[in-house]
Structure formats: structure tokens, C-alpha cells
Amino acid sequence: MKKTLFANWVALSFDDFEQCQYKLEGKRVVALIKKFNKDSIVVKPLSIDYDYGTFSEVTLNLSEFDEIGLEIFDDARGCDNSAIGVQGCYEPWTNFVW
């Protein structure tokens, strides 16, 4: 089921970068999703536990999304921009697929 959800998400994704966060070894990582692959995503970390720096790209496999608590930033815009003024937040990755 998750493989189908991920395939749908990949099919709908554009070339725009999406921001995500996840936990790795107990540390909060904020990153940009740079590439979607068949069973994984490639991310470029921006910060690890609120420390900013230059970090190497990381490949996250679909099989570990739940384990690391992958969340995608939702800017809360409706298709008609009806949610203007609503603050965005991180949501579980499964909220972005169907």
C-alpha cells in the first residue's frame, strides 16, 4: 500500500523543492527534497538539531519513512488560495498521497 501511495506522490511532484523534517539518531533534521526516485527521495539537510551548516545529500528509502517520522511542510494554501494567512506546518508524509 505504501509503495502505491509513494508512486502517486512521485507522479504528482513537480520540479519545485519541498521542505521536510525527520528524526535521525534522535536529532531533528530539516531538509529540502531534491529528487524523487522509484523507492526513495534524496534530501539536502539544511540543519541538524537547529545547527546550520553544509551537509551532504542523503537518500531516504520509502521503507524508513515511518521509522524516521518523515514530515513534509504544508504551506496551507488551498487551490484557490482560500487559506491565505494560515500558518504552514509539518504534516506526516502520508497526508500528501492518496
ROFILUM-240326 format. One record per residue: x, y, z of N, C-alpha, C in turn; residue in one letter. Coordinates in nm, 4 decimals. Layout:
<nodes>
node n.xx=X&n.yy=Y&n.zz=Z&ca.xx=X&ca.yy=Y&ca.zz=Z&c.xx=X&c.yy=Y&c.zz=Z&r=A
...
</nodes>
This chain:
<nodes>
node n.xx=0.0816&n.yy=-0.1193&n.zz=0.0000&ca.xx=0.0000&ca.yy=0.0000&ca.zz=0.0000&c.xx=0.0865&c.yy=0.1264&c.zz=0.0000&r=M
node n.xx=0.1915&n.yy=0.1304&n.zz=0.0843&ca.xx=0.2760&ca.yy=0.2482&ca.zz=0.0898&c.xx=0.3484&c.yy=0.2704&c.zz=-0.0417&r=K
node n.xx=0.3843&n.yy=0.1628&n.zz=-0.1094&ca.xx=0.4511&ca.yy=0.1747&ca.zz=-0.2383&c.xx=0.3586&c.yy=0.2447&c.zz=-0.3389&r=K
node n.xx=0.2296&n.yy=0.2112&n.zz=-0.3353&ca.xx=0.1318&ca.yy=0.2756&ca.zz=-0.4231&c.xx=0.1165&c.yy=0.4229&c.zz=-0.3873&r=T
node n.xx=0.1085&n.yy=0.4521&n.zz=-0.2564&ca.xx=0.0972&ca.yy=0.5913&ca.zz=-0.2130&c.xx=0.2173&c.yy=0.6720&c.zz=-0.2589&r=L
node n.xx=0.3360&n.yy=0.6147&n.zz=-0.2413&ca.xx=0.4581&ca.yy=0.6844&ca.zz=-0.2805&c.xx=0.4609&c.yy=0.7075&c.zz=-0.4312&r=F
node n.xx=0.4215&n.yy=0.6090&n.zz=-0.5090&ca.xx=0.4190&ca.yy=0.6231&ca.zz=-0.6553&c.xx=0.3253&c.yy=0.7371&c.zz=-0.6962&r=A
node n.xx=0.2117&n.yy=0.7496&n.zz=-0.6289&ca.xx=0.1188&ca.yy=0.8590&ca.zz=-0.6582&c.xx=0.1803&c.yy=0.9937&c.zz=-0.6236&r=N
node n.xx=0.2505&n.yy=0.9992&n.zz=-0.5111&ca.xx=0.3149&ca.yy=1.1234&ca.zz=-0.4683&c.xx=0.4207&c.yy=1.1642&c.zz=-0.5691&r=W
node n.xx=0.5030&n.yy=1.0701&n.zz=-0.6115&ca.xx=0.6078&ca.yy=1.0973&ca.zz=-0.7093&c.xx=0.5467&c.yy=1.1472&c.zz=-0.8402&r=V
node n.xx=0.4380&n.yy=1.0853&n.zz=-0.8825&ca.xx=0.3731&ca.yy=1.1242&ca.zz=-1.0080&c.xx=0.3203&c.yy=1.2671&c.zz=-1.0024&r=A
node n.xx=0.2799&n.yy=1.3125&n.zz=-0.8843&ca.xx=0.2238&ca.yy=1.4468&ca.zz=-0.8698&c.xx=0.3285&c.yy=1.5534&c.zz=-0.8396&r=L
node n.xx=0.4488&n.yy=1.5127&n.zz=-0.8075&ca.xx=0.5525&ca.yy=1.6075&ca.zz=-0.7678&c.xx=0.6040&c.yy=1.6847&c.zz=-0.8886&r=S
node n.xx=0.6404&n.yy=1.8074&n.zz=-0.8602&ca.xx=0.6930&ca.yy=1.8944&ca.zz=-0.9642&c.xx=0.8424&c.yy=1.9121&c.zz=-0.9428&r=F
node n.xx=0.9031&n.yy=2.0035&n.zz=-1.0163&ca.xx=1.0457&ca.yy=2.0288&ca.zz=-1.0012&c.xx=1.0753&c.yy=2.1204&c.zz=-0.8830&r=D
node n.xx=0.9714&n.yy=2.1704&n.zz=-0.8173&ca.xx=0.9914&ca.yy=2.2575&ca.zz=-0.7018&c.xx=1.0469&c.yy=2.1770&c.zz=-0.5853&r=D
node n.xx=1.1281&n.yy=2.2420&n.zz=-0.5047&ca.xx=1.1801&ca.yy=2.1772&ca.zz=-0.3849&c.xx=1.0731&c.yy=2.1796&c.zz=-0.2772&r=F
node n.xx=1.0642&n.yy=2.0735&n.zz=-0.2008&ca.xx=0.9744&ca.yy=2.0677&ca.zz=-0.0880&c.xx=1.0580&c.yy=2.0546&c.zz=0.0376&r=E
node n.xx=1.0158&n.yy=2.1215&n.zz=0.1443&ca.xx=1.0880&ca.yy=2.1132&ca.zz=0.2706&c.xx=1.0310&c.yy=1.9985&c.zz=0.3533&r=Q
node n.xx=1.1188&n.yy=1.9284&n.zz=0.4223&ca.xx=1.0758&ca.yy=1.8174&ca.zz=0.5062&c.xx=1.1542&c.yy=1.8184&c.zz=0.6362&r=C
node n.xx=1.1090&n.yy=1.7373&n.zz=0.7295&ca.xx=1.1850&ca.yy=1.7151&ca.zz=0.8522&c.xx=1.1693&c.yy=1.5701&c.zz=0.8927&r=Q
node n.xx=1.2680&n.yy=1.5208&n.zz=0.9651&ca.xx=1.2656&ca.yy=1.3836&ca.zz=1.0130&c.xx=1.3631&c.yy=1.3718&c.zz=1.1294&r=Y
node n.xx=1.3551&n.yy=1.2598&n.zz=1.2002&ca.xx=1.4456&ca.yy=1.2334&ca.zz=1.3125&c.xx=1.5476&c.yy=1.1289&c.zz=1.2695&r=K
node n.xx=1.6738&n.yy=1.1567&n.zz=1.2954&ca.xx=1.7807&ca.yy=1.0633&ca.zz=1.2642&c.xx=1.8722&c.yy=1.0563&c.zz=1.3855&r=L
node n.xx=1.8811&n.yy=0.9384&n.zz=1.4439&ca.xx=1.9625&ca.yy=0.9177&ca.zz=1.5636&c.xx=1.9245&c.yy=1.0172&c.zz=1.6736&r=E
node n.xx=1.7945&n.yy=1.0420&n.zz=1.6882&ca.xx=1.7437&ca.yy=1.1309&ca.zz=1.7924&c.xx=1.7589&c.yy=1.2788&c.zz=1.7631&r=G
node n.xx=1.8073&n.yy=1.3139&n.zz=1.6450&ca.xx=1.8271&ca.yy=1.4544&ca.zz=1.6093&c.xx=1.7251&c.yy=1.4964&c.zz=1.5036&r=K
node n.xx=1.6748&n.yy=1.6199&n.zz=1.5160&ca.xx=1.5793&ca.yy=1.6748&ca.zz=1.4198&c.xx=1.6557&c.yy=1.7291&c.zz=1.2997&r=R
node n.xx=1.6203&n.yy=1.6778&n.zz=1.1819&ca.xx=1.6845&ca.yy=1.7212&ca.zz=1.0579&c.xx=1.5805&c.yy=1.7933&c.zz=0.9728&r=V
node n.xx=1.6107&n.yy=1.9143&n.zz=0.9301&ca.xx=1.5277&ca.yy=1.9887&ca.zz=0.8358&c.xx=1.6021&c.yy=1.9877&c.zz=0.7034&r=V
node n.xx=1.5304&n.yy=1.9514&n.zz=0.5963&ca.xx=1.5973&ca.yy=1.9340&ca.zz=0.4670&c.xx=1.5062&c.yy=1.9735&c.zz=0.3525&r=A
node n.xx=1.5650&n.yy=1.9864&n.zz=0.2353&ca.xx=1.4906&ca.yy=2.0066&ca.zz=0.1113&c.xx=1.4894&c.yy=1.8756&c.zz=0.0339&r=L
node n.xx=1.3725&n.yy=1.8385&n.zz=-0.0175&ca.xx=1.3640&ca.yy=1.7211&ca.zz=-0.1040&c.xx=1.4106&c.yy=1.7657&c.zz=-0.2418&r=I
node n.xx=1.5173&n.yy=1.7057&n.zz=-0.2894&ca.xx=1.5749&ca.yy=1.7469&ca.zz=-0.4167&c.xx=1.5388&c.yy=1.6542&c.zz=-0.5314&r=K
node n.xx=1.5111&n.yy=1.5265&n.zz=-0.4995&ca.xx=1.4869&ca.yy=1.4307&ca.zz=-0.6072&c.xx=1.3992&c.yy=1.3164&c.zz=-0.5575&r=K
node n.xx=1.3075&n.yy=1.2752&n.zz=-0.6430&ca.xx=1.2237&ca.yy=1.1591&ca.zz=-0.6160&c.xx=1.2723&c.yy=1.0438&c.zz=-0.7028&r=F
node n.xx=1.2937&n.yy=0.9289&n.zz=-0.6425&ca.xx=1.3304&ca.yy=0.8080&ca.zz=-0.7147&c.xx=1.2172&c.yy=0.7069&c.zz=-0.7009&r=N
node n.xx=1.2344&n.yy=0.5911&n.zz=-0.7570&ca.xx=1.1295&ca.yy=0.4887&ca.zz=-0.7543&c.xx=1.0875&c.yy=0.4505&c.zz=-0.6125&r=K
node n.xx=1.1839&n.yy=0.4302&n.zz=-0.5226&ca.xx=1.1551&ca.yy=0.3878&ca.zz=-0.3857&c.xx=1.2256&c.yy=0.4730&c.zz=-0.2808&r=D
node n.xx=1.2616&n.yy=0.5952&n.zz=-0.3173&ca.xx=1.3360&ca.yy=0.6792&ca.zz=-0.2229&c.xx=1.3271&c.yy=0.8263&c.zz=-0.2632&r=S
node n.xx=1.3755&n.yy=0.9104&n.zz=-0.1729&ca.xx=1.3921&ca.yy=1.0521&ca.zz=-0.2036&c.xx=1.5347&c.yy=1.0903&c.zz=-0.1667&r=I
node n.xx=1.5866&n.yy=1.1913&n.zz=-0.2323&ca.xx=1.7174&ca.yy=1.2464&ca.zz=-0.1993&c.xx=1.6924&c.yy=1.3824&c.zz=-0.1359&r=V
node n.xx=1.7479&n.yy=1.4027&n.zz=-0.0169&ca.xx=1.7279&ca.yy=1.5287&ca.zz=0.0534&c.xx=1.8616&c.yy=1.5966&c.zz=0.0791&r=V
node n.xx=1.8563&n.yy=1.7271&n.zz=0.0915&ca.xx=1.9737&ca.yy=1.8082&ca.zz=0.1251&c.xx=1.9460&c.yy=1.8726&c.zz=0.2604&r=K
node n.xx=2.0058&n.yy=1.8201&n.zz=0.3686&ca.xx=1.9821&ca.yy=1.8788&ca.zz=0.5005&c.xx=2.0232&c.yy=2.0264&c.zz=0.5066&r=P
node n.xx=1.9380&n.yy=2.1055&n.zz=0.5727&ca.xx=1.9664&ca.yy=2.2465&ca.zz=0.5972&c.xx=2.0160&c.yy=2.2672&c.zz=0.7392&r=L
node n.xx=1.9595&n.yy=2.1881&n.zz=0.8324&ca.xx=2.0011&ca.yy=2.1984&ca.zz=0.9720&c.xx=1.9834&c.yy=2.0638&c.zz=1.0411&r=S
node n.xx=2.0654&n.yy=2.0420&n.zz=1.1422&ca.xx=2.0545&ca.yy=1.9234&ca.zz=1.2269&c.xx=2.0513&c.yy=1.9736&c.zz=1.3702&r=I
node n.xx=1.9407&n.yy=1.9472&n.zz=1.4386&ca.xx=1.9187&ca.yy=1.9990&ca.zz=1.5738&c.xx=1.9448&c.yy=2.1495&c.zz=1.5813&r=D
node n.xx=1.8930&n.yy=2.2217&n.zz=1.4843&ca.xx=1.8983&ca.yy=2.3685&ca.zz=1.4775&c.xx=2.0386&c.yy=2.4232&c.zz=1.4539&r=Y
node n.xx=2.1335&n.yy=2.3383&n.zz=1.4209&ca.xx=2.2668&ca.yy=2.3836&ca.zz=1.3812&c.xx=2.2706&c.yy=2.3849&c.zz=1.2289&r=D
node n.xx=2.2977&n.yy=2.5021&n.zz=1.1720&ca.xx=2.3007&ca.yy=2.5162&ca.zz=1.0266&c.xx=2.4432&c.yy=2.4997&c.zz=0.9770&r=Y
node n.xx=2.4557&n.yy=2.4404&n.zz=0.8602&ca.xx=2.5876&ca.yy=2.4188&ca.zz=0.8038&c.xx=2.5761&c.yy=2.3616&c.zz=0.6645&r=G
node n.xx=2.6860&n.yy=2.3093&n.zz=0.6156&ca.xx=2.6887&ca.yy=2.2450&ca.zz=0.4852&c.xx=2.6891&c.yy=2.0947&c.zz=0.5087&r=T
node n.xx=2.5832&n.yy=2.0294&n.zz=0.4643&ca.xx=2.5677&ca.yy=1.8862&ca.zz=0.4857&c.xx=2.5570&c.yy=1.8150&c.zz=0.3516&r=F
node n.xx=2.5983&n.yy=1.6921&n.zz=0.3472&ca.xx=2.5893&ca.yy=1.6116&ca.zz=0.2257&c.xx=2.4458&c.yy=1.5658&c.zz=0.2033&r=S
node n.xx=2.4127&n.yy=1.5410&n.zz=0.0767&ca.xx=2.2811&ca.yy=1.4877&ca.zz=0.0436&c.xx=2.2654&c.yy=1.3488&c.zz=0.1039&r=E
node n.xx=2.1416&n.yy=1.3151&n.zz=0.1367&ca.xx=2.1093&ca.yy=1.1871&ca.zz=0.1990&c.xx=1.9957&c.yy=1.1227&c.zz=0.1202&r=V
node n.xx=2.0041&n.yy=0.9918&n.zz=0.0992&ca.xx=1.8953&ca.yy=0.9176&ca.zz=0.0368&c.xx=1.8124&c.yy=0.8521&c.zz=0.1461&r=T
node n.xx=1.6826&n.yy=0.8808&n.zz=0.1450&ca.xx=1.5896&ca.yy=0.8209&ca.zz=0.2409&c.xx=1.5017&c.yy=0.7221&c.zz=0.1657&r=L
node n.xx=1.5007&n.yy=0.5973&n.zz=0.2104&ca.xx=1.4218&ca.yy=0.4934&ca.zz=0.1451&c.xx=1.2790&c.yy=0.4915&c.zz=0.1969&r=N
node n.xx=1.1879&n.yy=0.4596&n.zz=0.1094&ca.xx=1.0464&ca.yy=0.4507&ca.zz=0.1433&c.xx=1.0242&c.yy=0.3639&c.zz=0.2668&r=L
node n.xx=1.0982&n.yy=0.2566&n.zz=0.2791&ca.xx=1.0817&ca.yy=0.1634&ca.zz=0.3903&c.xx=1.1134&c.yy=0.2256&c.zz=0.5262&r=S
node n.xx=1.1840&n.yy=0.3386&n.zz=0.5284&ca.xx=1.2198&ca.yy=0.4015&ca.zz=0.6554&c.xx=1.1428&c.yy=0.5305&c.zz=0.6845&r=E
node n.xx=1.0524&n.yy=0.5732&n.zz=0.5960&ca.xx=0.9794&ca.yy=0.6990&ca.zz=0.6153&c.xx=0.9065&c.yy=0.7029&c.zz=0.7491&r=F
node n.xx=0.8349&n.yy=0.5964&n.zz=0.7833&ca.xx=0.7611&ca.yy=0.5937&ca.zz=0.9097&c.xx=0.8553&c.yy=0.5882&c.zz=1.0288&r=D
node n.xx=0.9598&n.yy=0.5105&n.zz=1.0176&ca.xx=1.0570&ca.yy=0.4940&ca.zz=1.1265&c.xx=1.1229&c.yy=0.6266&c.zz=1.1638&r=E
node n.xx=1.1556&n.yy=0.7078&n.zz=1.0647&ca.xx=1.2218&ca.yy=0.8352&ca.zz=1.0919&c.xx=1.1217&c.yy=0.9489&c.zz=1.1113&r=I
node n.xx=0.9926&n.yy=0.9205&n.zz=1.0947&ca.xx=0.8904&ca.yy=1.0227&ca.zz=1.1149&c.xx=0.8940&c.yy=1.1322&c.zz=1.0098&r=G
node n.xx=0.9104&n.yy=1.0944&n.zz=0.8840&ca.xx=0.9191&ca.yy=1.1931&ca.zz=0.7760&c.xx=0.7930&c.yy=1.2784&c.zz=0.7701&r=L
node n.xx=0.8137&n.yy=1.4094&n.zz=0.7720&ca.xx=0.7038&ca.yy=1.5052&ca.zz=0.7596&c.xx=0.7395&c.yy=1.6064&c.zz=0.6510&r=E
node n.xx=0.6373&n.yy=1.6496&n.zz=0.5786&ca.xx=0.6536&ca.yy=1.7460&ca.zz=0.4702&c.xx=0.5909&c.yy=1.8774&c.zz=0.5137&r=I
node n.xx=0.6541&n.yy=1.9892&n.zz=0.4774&ca.xx=0.5981&ca.yy=2.1191&ca.zz=0.5136&c.xx=0.4790&c.yy=2.1492&c.zz=0.4239&r=F
node n.xx=0.3673&n.yy=2.1793&n.zz=0.4868&ca.xx=0.2436&ca.yy=2.2145&ca.zz=0.4166&c.xx=0.2225&c.yy=2.3643&c.zz=0.4350&r=D
node n.xx=0.2247&n.yy=2.4382&n.zz=0.3242&ca.xx=0.2098&ca.yy=2.5833&ca.zz=0.3343&c.xx=0.0645&c.yy=2.6266&c.zz=0.3474&r=D
node n.xx=-0.0281&n.yy=2.5322&n.zz=0.3579&ca.xx=-0.1692&ca.yy=2.5583&ca.zz=0.3891&c.xx=-0.2425&c.yy=2.6400&c.zz=0.2830&r=A
node n.xx=-0.2009&n.yy=2.6306&n.zz=0.1578&ca.xx=-0.2721&ca.yy=2.7016&ca.zz=0.0519&c.xx=-0.3744&c.yy=2.6098&c.zz=-0.0109&r=R
node n.xx=-0.4950&n.yy=2.6586&n.zz=-0.0235&ca.xx=-0.5953&ca.yy=2.5858&ca.zz=-0.0987&c.xx=-0.5717&c.yy=2.6096&c.zz=-0.2468&r=G
node n.xx=-0.6392&n.yy=2.5352&n.zz=-0.3329&ca.xx=-0.6192&ca.yy=2.5528&ca.zz=-0.4772&c.xx=-0.6625&c.yy=2.6910&c.zz=-0.5236&r=C
node n.xx=-0.7479&n.yy=2.7556&n.zz=-0.4458&ca.xx=-0.7908&ca.yy=2.8909&ca.zz=-0.4818&c.xx=-0.7317&c.yy=2.9952&c.zz=-0.3868&r=D
node n.xx=-0.6239&n.yy=2.9566&n.zz=-0.3164&ca.xx=-0.5578&ca.yy=3.0418&ca.zz=-0.2175&c.xx=-0.6520&c.yy=3.0849&c.zz=-0.1062&r=N
node n.xx=-0.7522&n.yy=3.0002&n.zz=-0.0768&ca.xx=-0.8514&ca.yy=3.0343&ca.zz=0.0246&c.xx=-0.7946&c.yy=3.0351&c.zz=0.1657&r=S
node n.xx=-0.6774&n.yy=2.9791&n.zz=0.1857&ca.xx=-0.6195&ca.yy=2.9723&ca.zz=0.3199&c.xx=-0.5099&c.yy=3.0767&c.zz=0.3389&r=A
node n.xx=-0.5166&n.yy=3.1861&n.zz=0.2648&ca.xx=-0.4166&ca.yy=3.2917&ca.zz=0.2791&c.xx=-0.4182&c.yy=3.3414&c.zz=0.4232&r=I
node n.xx=-0.3018&n.yy=3.3518&n.zz=0.4815&ca.xx=-0.2898&ca.yy=3.3985&ca.zz=0.6189&c.xx=-0.2829&c.yy=3.2865&c.zz=0.7202&r=G
node n.xx=-0.3053&n.yy=3.1637&n.zz=0.6767&ca.xx=-0.2946&ca.yy=3.0500&ca.zz=0.7668&c.xx=-0.1487&c.yy=3.0063&c.zz=0.7712&r=V
node n.xx=-0.0986&n.yy=2.9833&n.zz=0.8906&ca.xx=0.0418&ca.yy=2.9438&ca.zz=0.9047&c.xx=0.0625&c.yy=2.7997&c.zz=0.8605&r=Q
node n.xx=0.1699&n.yy=2.7741&n.zz=0.7886&ca.xx=0.2022&ca.yy=2.6392&ca.zz=0.7457&c.xx=0.2571&c.yy=2.5567&c.zz=0.8611&r=G
node n.xx=0.2634&n.yy=2.4257&n.zz=0.8409&ca.xx=0.3161&ca.yy=2.3361&ca.zz=0.9433&c.xx=0.3628&c.yy=2.2071&c.zz=0.8777&r=C
node n.xx=0.4349&n.yy=2.1248&n.zz=0.9527&ca.xx=0.4783&ca.yy=1.9947&ca.zz=0.9038&c.xx=0.3662&c.yy=1.8939&c.zz=0.9249&r=Y
node n.xx=0.3447&n.yy=1.8096&n.zz=0.8236&ca.xx=0.2427&ca.yy=1.7050&ca.zz=0.8283&c.xx=0.3079&c.yy=1.5724&c.zz=0.7896&r=E
node n.xx=0.2558&n.yy=1.4593&n.zz=0.8416&ca.xx=0.3107&ca.yy=1.3293&ca.zz=0.8022&c.xx=0.3092&c.yy=1.3121&c.zz=0.6504&r=P
node n.xx=0.4100&n.yy=1.2446&n.zz=0.5989&ca.xx=0.4238&ca.yy=1.2293&ca.zz=0.4532&c.xx=0.3014&c.yy=1.1629&c.zz=0.3902&r=W
node n.xx=0.2331&n.yy=1.0780&n.zz=0.4650&ca.xx=0.1161&ca.yy=1.0083&ca.zz=0.4084&c.xx=-0.0008&c.yy=1.1023&c.zz=0.3835&r=T
node n.xx=-0.0009&n.yy=1.2220&n.zz=0.4411&ca.xx=-0.1078&ca.yy=1.3188&ca.zz=0.4146&c.xx=-0.0993&c.yy=1.3766&c.zz=0.2742&r=N
node n.xx=0.0133&n.yy=1.3569&n.zz=0.2069&ca.xx=0.0341&ca.yy=1.4172&ca.zz=0.0751&c.xx=0.0084&c.yy=1.3197&c.zz=-0.0387&r=F
node n.xx=-0.0342&n.yy=1.2020&n.zz=-0.0058&ca.xx=-0.0566&ca.yy=1.0987&ca.zz=-0.1079&c.xx=-0.1927&c.yy=1.0357&c.zz=-0.0880&r=V
node n.xx=-0.2448&n.yy=0.9785&n.zz=-0.1939&ca.xx=-0.3718&ca.yy=0.9067&ca.zz=-0.1837&c.xx=-0.3788&c.yy=0.7980&c.zz=-0.2855&r=W
</nodes>
